[in-house]
Amino acid sequence: MKKYKVKVDITTALPDLKKMGIKEARKMFWIGIEAVDPDDACAEAYSRVYHMITGKKSDTKFKEAAEIVRAKMRVLKIKQV
C-alpha cells in the first residue's frame, strides 16, 4: 500500500447543500489515503467523503447530502506521499 493525498472539490454540490440547510461545507480539501494505486486512491476518496458526511449524524438529510456530494464531487489532484 502507498500513501496518497487526494484533493477533492465539491463546489458544484454546495448550492444543493445550502438548499438543504447545510452551510458549513468547504469547497476544496485534501484527504490522506492508503491505496494500491492512484485509481484506487480516487475511488477510496469518494467512499471516504461519503462516510465523513454520513458518519456525523444518522439523519436521512445527511445521507441525501452525501449522495449529492458523491455525485457532484471531483478529484482535482492525487499526490503520492
Beta strands, then each sheet from edge to edge (+ up, - down):
strand 1: 2-9
strand 2: 28-35
strand 3: 74-80
sheet 1: 2+ 1- 3+
end
